[in-house]
């Protein structure tokens, strides 16, 4: 079949590579416009646009996919089908009607669970044991179209959303190719989604990523894994420096933690209150609503990412090397 692929971020690259290597012909890609990146706000193409150039494929970059020039160009290309992975914009009916076999989306959950922009993050946040990917025909209602195929993937205890999404992007790309093969062969069957079991997965915001240390440790663990790498877990930090009289405050970005369950603290005196911090030579522990957690990597404002133990060296009293106790902000 003649295809126009719609996708934007790194997550969509395995799909574009798989389509380019398939029996189908990718005539063009649709991707989000170039955007400013970094402190210098230099304009950068999307990862899909960059790969399309490497493959010699035309890239269409409408600000909105209802623009006349875009719809005219899409009609001129005359795709048989338009596969989609993480495009990042809602498609109007005027675009959906152009390819005879419609637009077929690769979504990273087993629908109807976790419809929306952040299915992988919400699966981890909720504590699901299994997730997966689904191919379905796009309709006007969000992620509600009939399903062509699914696959499942276990969620590992230490999975971040980045880890899990990376695996699903690869296996899902093959699922999408198999779906397109079946559509061309006339063997594909689109099955309506059940009315029961629908859950929503809106995009996580920085506010969603702020840690509330009063929560149980296992929920904080899920939150930080779900928010890694995006939008990135964080907390407010405030600590006095007895040796200098200076106060160190600000936002501290957090990577996943380890549930301490008393490890390294069994003989360390009283337990830690939520948000209370204890430092030893090789680890940094924080109190939660249940057991302490051991911090992984952290990133203070304006500084590089580093192990929590390196960051905490500057927080100890100058008099000796014993553990110091300060506090992280409570949400």
C-alpha positions in Angstrom: 0.0 0.0 0.0 1.0 3.6 -0.5 1.3 5.2 3.0 1.6 8.6 4.6 3.0 8.1 8.2 2.2 10.6 11.0 4.5 10.8 14.0 6.7 13.2 15.8 8.9 12.1 18.8 11.7 9.5 19.2 9.0 7.0 20.2 7.7 7.0 16.6 11.1 6.2 15.0 10.9 2.4 15.3 7.5 2.6 13.4 8.9 4.7 10.6 12.0 2.4 10.3 9.7 -0.7 10.3 7.4 0.8 7.6 10.4 1.8 5.5 11.6 -1.8 5.6 8.2 -3.3 4.9 6.5 -4.2 1.6 4.6 -0.9 1.7 5.7 2.4 0.3 6.0 5.4 2.6 5.3 8.4 0.3 5.5 11.1 3.0 5.4 11.7 6.7 3.3 14.2 8.7 5.0 15.6 11.7 4.8 18.6 14.1 6.5 21.8 12.9 10.1 22.7 13.9 10.3 24.0 17.4 12.7 26.0 19.6 14.9 23.9 21.9 17.3 24.7 24.7 18.4 27.9 26.2 19.3 29.4 22.8 15.9 28.5 21.5 17.4 27.2 18.3 14.8 25.7 15.9 15.0 22.0 15.6 13.2 19.5 13.5 11.2 16.6 15.1 13.0 13.2 15.3 10.6 11.9 12.6 11.4 14.8 10.3 15.1 14.1 10.7 14.7 10.4 10.0 12.5 11.2 7.0 15.2 13.3 5.5 17.8 10.5 6.0 15.4 8.1 4.2 14.6 10.6 1.4 10.9 10.9 2.4 8.9 14.1 2.1 8.0 15.7 5.4 4.7 17.7 5.8 4.6 20.0 8.8 1.3 21.7 9.2 0.7 23.8 12.3 -2.8 22.4 12.3 -3.7 19.4 10.2 -6.9 21.2 8.9 -4.9 23.7 6.9 -5.9 23.8 3.2 -2.5 23.4 1.8 -1.9 20.3 3.9 -5.2 18.6 2.9 -4.6 19.4 -0.8 -1.1 17.9 -0.6 -2.4 14.8 1.2 -5.1 14.3 -1.6 -2.4 14.7 -4.2 -0.2 12.1 -2.6 -3.3 9.8 -2.5 -2.3 7.4 0.3 -4.2 4.1 0.6 -3.7 4.3 4.4 -2.2 6.6 7.0 -0.5 4.8 10.0 0.1 7.0 13.1 2.4 6.7 16.1 2.5 9.6 18.6 1.7 12.4 16.1 0.7 14.9 18.7 -2.3 16.7 17.2 -6.0 15.8 16.6 -6.9 15.0 13.1 -10.0 16.6 11.5 -12.6 14.6 9.7 -11.5 16.2 6.5 -8.2 14.5 6.8 -9.6 11.2 8.2 -11.7 10.9 5.1 -8.9 11.1 2.5 -7.2 7.6 2.6 -9.6 4.8 1.6 -8.4 2.6 4.4 -8.4 5.4 7.0 -5.9 6.3 9.6 -4.6 3.5 11.8 -3.1 4.4 15.1 -0.6 2.6 17.3 -1.5 3.3 20.9 0.5 2.2 23.9 -2.1 0.4 26.0 -4.6 -2.4 25.6 -7.7 -0.4 24.8 -10.1 0.6 26.1 -7.8 1.1 29.1 -5.8 4.3 29.2 -7.2 6.3 26.4 -5.2 9.6 26.0 -1.8 11.1 25.7 0.0 9.3 28.5 -1.1 5.7 28.7 2.3 4.2 29.8 2.8 6.8 32.6 -0.7 6.1 33.9 -0.3 2.3 33.8 2.9 2.6 36.0 1.2 5.2 38.2 -1.7 3.0 38.9 0.5 -0.1 39.6 -0.7 -2.2 36.6 1.1 -5.5 36.2 0.6 -5.7 32.4 0.1 -3.2 29.6 0.5 -3.4 25.9 -0.2 -1.8 22.5 -3.2 -1.6 20.2 -3.7 -0.8 16.6 -7.1 0.8 15.8 -8.9 2.9 13.2 -9.0 6.5 14.2 -12.4 8.0 14.7 -13.6 11.4 16.0 -13.9 10.3 19.6 -10.5 10.0 21.4 -8.9 6.6 21.0 -12.3 5.0 20.6 -12.1 3.4 17.2 -12.4 -0.3 16.3 -9.4 -2.4 17.2 -7.3 -4.4 14.6 -4.8 -6.0 16.9 -3.2 -6.0 20.4 -0.1 -7.2 22.2 0.8 -7.4 25.9 3.9 -6.4 27.8 4.6 -7.1 31.5 5.5 -4.0 33.6 8.7 -4.8 35.5 9.1 -3.6 39.1 11.8 -1.1 38.2 10.4 0.1 34.9 10.3 3.8 34.2 7.9 5.1 31.6 10.9 5.6 29.3 12.0 1.9 29.7 8.5 0.6 29.1 7.8 2.9 26.2 11.0 2.0 24.6 10.1 -1.7 24.5 6.5 -1.0 23.4 7.7 1.3 20.6 9.7 -1.6 19.1 7.1 -4.4 19.5 4.3 -2.0 18.6 6.0 -1.1 15.3 5.9 -4.7 14.2 2.2 -5.0 15.3 1.4 -1.9 13.1 3.2 -3.5 10.1 1.3 -6.7 10.6 -2.0 -4.7 10.8 -1.2 -2.9 7.5 -0.3 -6.2 5.8 -3.7 -7.7 6.9 -5.6 -4.6 5.7 -3.9 -4.9 2.2 -4.6 -8.7 2.1 -8.2 -8.1 3.1 -7.9 -10.3 6.2 -8.0 -7.5 8.8 -11.1 -7.3 11.1 -11.8 -4.2 13.1 -13.6 -5.1 16.4 -15.5 -2.3 18.3 -14.1 -1.5 21.7 -16.1 -2.7 24.7 -18.1 -0.1 26.6 -16.7 -1.4 29.9 -13.1 -0.9 31.1 -12.6 2.6 29.7 -10.0 4.7 31.6 -8.4 8.0 30.7 -4.7 8.9 30.6 -4.3 12.7 30.3 -0.8 14.1 29.9 1.1 14.4 33.2 2.0 18.0 34.2 4.8 19.2 36.4 2.2 19.6 39.2 1.5 15.9 38.9 5.2 15.1 39.2 5.7 16.9 42.6 6.3 14.4 45.3 4.1 14.4 48.4 6.3 12.7 51.1 3.3 12.0 53.2 2.2 9.3 50.7 3.2 5.7 51.2 6.6 4.8 49.8 5.2 2.4 47.1 3.1 5.3 45.6 6.1 7.6 45.6 8.1 4.9 43.8 5.4 4.5 41.2 5.1 8.3 40.7 8.8 8.8 40.1 9.0 5.9 37.7 6.0 7.1 35.8 7.4 10.6 35.6 10.8 9.5 34.3 11.9 10.9 32.0 9.0 13.2 31.5 7.8 15.4 33.1 10.4 14.6 35.7 9.7 14.1 39.4 10.7 16.9 41.8 10.4 18.3 45.3 11.2 21.6 47.0 14.3 21.4 49.2 15.2 23.6 52.1 18.2 23.1 54.3 20.2 25.3 56.7 24.0 25.2 56.6 25.2 25.4 60.2 28.8 25.8 59.2 28.1 28.9 57.0 24.7 30.2 58.1 23.6 30.0 54.5 20.3 28.5 53.5 20.2 26.2 50.4 16.7 26.1 48.9 15.1 25.3 45.6 13.6 22.7 43.4 15.3 19.3 43.3 14.6 17.0 40.3 14.3 13.4 41.3 15.0 10.1 39.5 13.5 6.8 40.7 14.0 5.7 44.4 14.5 2.4 46.1 12.2 1.3 48.9 14.6 1.1 51.9 12.2 -0.9 54.1 14.7 -0.2 56.9 17.8 -1.1 54.9 20.7 0.9 56.4 18.4 2.4 59.0 17.8 -0.6 61.3 20.3 0.6 63.9 20.2 4.3 62.9 18.0 5.6 65.6 14.5 6.8 65.3 12.6 6.6 62.0 12.3 9.4 59.6 9.2 11.7 59.4 7.7 12.3 55.9 10.2 14.6 54.1 12.9 14.2 56.6 16.3 13.5 55.2 19.2 11.3 56.5 22.6 11.1 54.9 25.3 8.5 55.5 28.5 7.8 53.6 27.0 6.1 50.6 23.2 6.8 50.6 20.5 9.4 51.2 17.2 8.3 52.8 14.0 10.2 52.9 11.0 9.5 55.2 7.6 8.9 53.7 4.2 8.0 55.0 5.4 4.4 55.5 9.0 3.2 55.1 11.9 5.4 54.0 13.1 5.5 50.4 16.7 5.7 49.2 17.2 8.5 46.7 18.7 7.7 43.3 20.0 10.4 41.1 19.0 14.1 41.7 19.5 17.4 40.0 19.5 20.7 41.9 18.4 23.8 40.0 21.0 25.0 37.6 23.3 22.0 38.1 24.0 18.7 36.5 22.4 15.3 37.3 24.3 13.5 40.0 24.0 10.7 42.6 22.1 11.8 45.7 25.2 11.0 47.9 27.3 13.5 45.9 24.6 16.2 46.2 24.2 15.5 50.0 27.9 16.0 50.8 27.4 19.7 50.8 24.5 19.4 53.3 26.5 17.9 56.2 27.6 19.9 59.2 31.3 20.8 58.9 32.1 19.5 62.4 32.1 15.8 61.6 31.1 13.2 59.0 28.0 12.0 60.9 24.6 11.9 59.2 22.8 15.2 59.0 19.0 15.6 59.0 17.2 18.3 57.1 13.9 18.2 55.3 12.4 18.1 51.8 9.3 20.1 51.0 5.9 18.6 51.7 3.4 19.0 48.8 
